[in-house]
Amino acid sequence: MSKTDVEKLLLDLNEGRILTQQTFEGLDVEIYLDERDASAIADEWMQAFVRWAQDTAVAEEEVLRACREQAFKQTLALTGEPELAGYVSDDMGLIGAALLQGTANDSFVDQLLESYRQGRLPLR
């Protein structure tokens, strides 16, 4: 995995293949965010963040910022929920940071990405 993988993630976001109306269909945002904050995913997410996204040089990569921005804007446009958009943007930032650093076997990050690629939010 590499910068090319993050560029593909950005392309998929830009072309609407990751976040769609269907991703958020039937979602009770308040309940979803509460579940995310209370679940083991919050702890796992922070551990993955420490592994992959804490490095300032990585966080400042233009392609990574573009992924986060696109995810935020799309989620906000589809849901009107800025807090949810922040979570999705953070997820894309974490995924992108791991991809940039060449992770091939981080099961948590892989599960996050797979959830989005299947058109659903993590935990749904």
N, C-alpha and C positions, 0 to 999 in steps of 0.2 A: 504494500500500500504506500501511497505517496501523494505528492501534490496533485498528480493526475487524478487520483481517486477523489480528492476534495473538489477539484474542478468538475468532475462528473456529478458529484453531489449537488454542486451549485447549478449545473445545467439542468439536472432533474428538478430542482426547486423552481428554477426559472420557467421551465416548460410545464409546470403543474403536475408532475408525476409523483410527487411525494405528499403534498398537502392539497387536499381537495375538499369540496363541500361534504363529501361522503366521510372524510376523516372525522369530522366534527358532528355528524348527524346524530341527533338524539342525545347529545352530551349535556349533562347538567354540570356546568363549569365549576360551580362552587363545591359540589360533592367531589368532582374529579380532583380538584386542587387539594381539598382536604385529605382525600385518600393518598394522593402522592406525597403529601407532607408527613403523613402519619405512618406510612408503610416503610418496609425495608428498602424500597427503592431510593428513598431519600438518603439513607446511609450509604448504600452502594454508589449512588450518584456522586456523593461527595468524595468517596474513596477514588472513584474513577477520575474525578476532577483533579485531585491531588496528583494522580499518576500522569495525566495527559495534558491538562489545560492550565496548570499553574504557571508554566513557563511564559514569561512576558513576551519573549521573542516569538513564540508560537501564537500567542493571543493577538499579536499585532499583524499577523500575516493578512494581506489584503483579501485573499480568496476566502479566508475564514471569516473576516468581518463581513464580506459580501454574503456568505451563507447565512450568517446570523441575521443580517438586516433583511434579507429576502424572506426568511422564515417568519420573522416578526411581522413584516408587512402583509404577507399572505394570510397569516393566522388572524391578524387584526381585521383585515378586509373580509374574511370569511365568517368571523365570529363577533367582531366588535368588542372583544374582551382583551384589554391590554395585559392583564396579569397572565392569562393563558398564553398570549403571544410571547411574553417574556420567558415562560417555561419552555415553549417549543424552540425559541431562539437559543436558549441556553443548551438545550439538548443538541441542536445542530452544531453549536459551538464545540461542545464536548466531542461529538462524533467527528467533526472536522479536525479537531486538535489531535485526536488519536490517529486518524488517517494520515495526517501530515507527518507524524512521527513514525509511521511504518508499522503500527500495531496490526497484527494479523490474528491474534488470539486473545483478545480481551473479551470474555464472554458477555460481560455487562454491556459494553459499547456495541458489540455485535447484535445483542438482543434489542437495544434501543433502535439501531439502524433498521433491523429487520421489521420491527413493529411499524415504523414509518413507511418502509417500502411496501408493506402489506396494506397500507392505507388506514392504519389505526394508531391511536395514541398508546404509549406504554401504559400498562395496567388494564387496557380495555380488551 
